Amino acid sequence: MPHRSLLVLLVAAIATLNVRTGAAQSQTPAPPPLTYEQVITSTWKNVHDRILVMAKDTVFPDDKLGWRPHPDARSVLEEFRQVTLGLELASAQLRGEKLDGAMVAARRKADAAKPQTRASIVSDMEAAIAVSYPLVEKSPSPLLIGWIQDQAEHYGKLVSNYRAVGIVPPSSRKPASR
């Protein structure tokens, strides 16, 4: 009999705890849904943060930065440069500047004179990101959707390049043991 009383008491305590826990959970309001502006901003930052990690990644050797998956394709370094150009052009567009062929050609010509090194591309990409992120936060325009699509294609090419030379891309690597 004492065991039965103890069992009833235990069941009652568990039931009370479950009711209280359920009530506490139901009182927590659901977070508001994300706005398209928040999604554009976070996606913009996420794709460029991933590409920057790849640009800095020394697991991908410097002597492979000139590697091309096909003679007509961009090299790995040229893909990074193209991403940086996209960051700069999107920033110019967000500032209200008109993008035309002459502007893009001048930018490409200036880029051709830069050193073809990891350090150079990382420095340029970091500078372009530093300009871009505040502009995107201030004005997450729907026009960025096209830019995001373009930059995501470059990210995909870079992932494929990693895989083609037998290297696991940074975002797919298992975390180091602690």
C-alpha positions in Angstrom: 0.0 0.0 0.0 2.7 2.5 0.8 4.2 1.8 -2.6 0.9 2.6 -4.3 0.7 5.9 -2.5 4.2 6.8 -3.5 3.5 5.8 -7.1 0.3 8.0 -7.1 2.3 10.9 -5.7 5.0 10.4 -8.2 2.6 10.3 -11.2 0.8 13.4 -9.8 4.1 15.3 -9.5 5.1 14.3 -13.1 1.7 15.4 -14.4 2.0 18.7 -12.6 5.5 19.3 -13.9 4.3 18.5 -17.5 1.4 20.9 -17.2 3.6 23.7 -15.8 6.3 23.1 -18.5 3.7 23.1 -21.2 2.1 26.3 -19.9 5.5 28.0 -19.7 6.3 27.0 -23.3 2.9 28.2 -24.6 3.4 31.6 -23.0 6.6 32.3 -24.9 5.6 34.2 -28.0 6.8 33.0 -31.4 9.5 35.2 -32.9 8.1 37.4 -35.7 8.7 36.1 -39.2 11.7 37.4 -41.0 11.2 40.3 -43.5 12.5 40.0 -47.0 15.0 42.7 -46.1 16.4 40.6 -43.3 16.6 37.6 -45.6 18.4 39.6 -48.3 20.9 41.0 -45.8 21.6 37.7 -44.1 22.0 35.9 -47.4 24.3 38.5 -48.8 26.5 38.3 -45.8 26.4 34.5 -45.5 27.5 33.9 -49.1 30.3 36.5 -49.0 31.5 35.3 -45.6 31.8 31.8 -47.0 33.7 33.0 -50.1 36.0 35.1 -47.9 36.8 32.0 -45.8 37.7 30.1 -49.0 39.9 33.0 -50.2 41.8 32.9 -46.9 41.9 29.1 -46.8 45.5 27.9 -47.0 44.4 24.3 -47.2 43.8 25.2 -50.9 47.5 25.7 -52.0 48.7 28.9 -53.5 50.1 27.0 -56.5 46.6 25.8 -57.3 45.0 29.3 -57.4 45.8 29.5 -61.1 44.1 26.1 -61.8 41.2 26.0 -64.3 38.7 23.2 -64.5 38.6 23.9 -68.3 40.7 26.1 -70.6 37.7 28.4 -71.1 36.9 28.7 -67.4 38.1 31.2 -64.9 40.9 30.2 -62.6 40.3 29.9 -58.9 41.9 33.3 -58.3 39.9 34.8 -61.1 36.7 33.5 -59.5 37.7 35.3 -56.3 38.4 38.5 -58.3 35.0 38.2 -60.0 33.3 38.0 -56.6 35.1 41.1 -55.5 34.1 42.9 -58.6 30.5 41.9 -58.0 30.7 43.3 -54.4 32.1 46.6 -55.8 29.5 46.9 -58.6 26.6 46.0 -56.3 27.9 48.6 -53.8 28.1 51.2 -56.6 24.6 50.4 -57.6 23.3 50.7 -54.0 25.0 54.2 -53.9 22.9 55.1 -57.0 25.8 55.0 -59.5 24.9 54.0 -63.0 26.6 50.8 -64.1 27.7 51.0 -67.7 30.2 49.2 -69.9 32.9 51.8 -69.6 32.8 51.7 -65.8 33.0 47.9 -65.7 35.8 47.9 -68.3 37.8 50.5 -66.3 37.4 48.4 -63.1 38.5 45.3 -64.9 41.5 47.1 -66.3 42.5 48.3 -62.9 42.1 44.8 -61.5 44.4 43.3 -64.2 47.3 45.4 -62.8 47.0 44.0 -59.3 49.2 41.2 -57.9 47.9 37.7 -58.6 48.3 36.5 -55.0 46.0 35.2 -52.2 47.0 38.2 -50.0 46.0 40.7 -52.7 42.6 39.1 -53.3 41.9 38.7 -49.6 42.8 42.3 -49.0 40.6 43.5 -51.9 37.7 41.3 -50.9 37.8 42.4 -47.3 37.8 46.0 -48.4 34.8 45.4 -50.7 32.9 43.6 -48.0 33.6 46.5 -45.5 31.9 48.8 -48.0 29.2 46.5 -49.1 27.7 45.2 -45.8 26.7 48.6 -44.4 25.1 49.6 -47.7 23.2 46.3 -47.8 22.0 46.8 -44.2 20.9 50.3 -45.0 19.2 49.5 -48.2 18.5 45.8 -48.7 17.0 46.4 -52.2 15.3 43.6 -54.2 17.9 44.4 -56.9 20.3 42.4 -54.7 18.5 39.2 -55.5 20.2 39.1 -58.9 23.5 39.9 -57.4 23.1 37.1 -54.7 22.2 34.7 -57.5 25.4 35.6 -59.4 27.6 35.5 -56.3 26.1 32.1 -55.3 27.1 30.7 -58.7 30.7 31.8 -58.1 30.5 30.1 -54.7 29.3 26.9 -56.3 32.1 27.0 -58.9 34.6 27.5 -56.1 33.2 24.5 -54.2 33.4 22.4 -57.4 37.0 23.6 -57.9 37.9 22.5 -54.4 36.4 19.1 -55.0 38.0 18.7 -58.4 41.5 19.0 -56.9 40.6 16.7 -54.0 40.1 19.2 -51.2 37.1 19.5 -49.0 35.7 23.0 -49.0 35.8 24.8 -45.6 32.0 24.8 -45.0 32.0 21.0 -45.5 34.8 20.1 -43.3 34.2 18.4 -40.0 35.1 20.5 -37.0 38.5 19.8 -35.4 38.3 17.6 -32.3 38.4 19.5 -29.0 
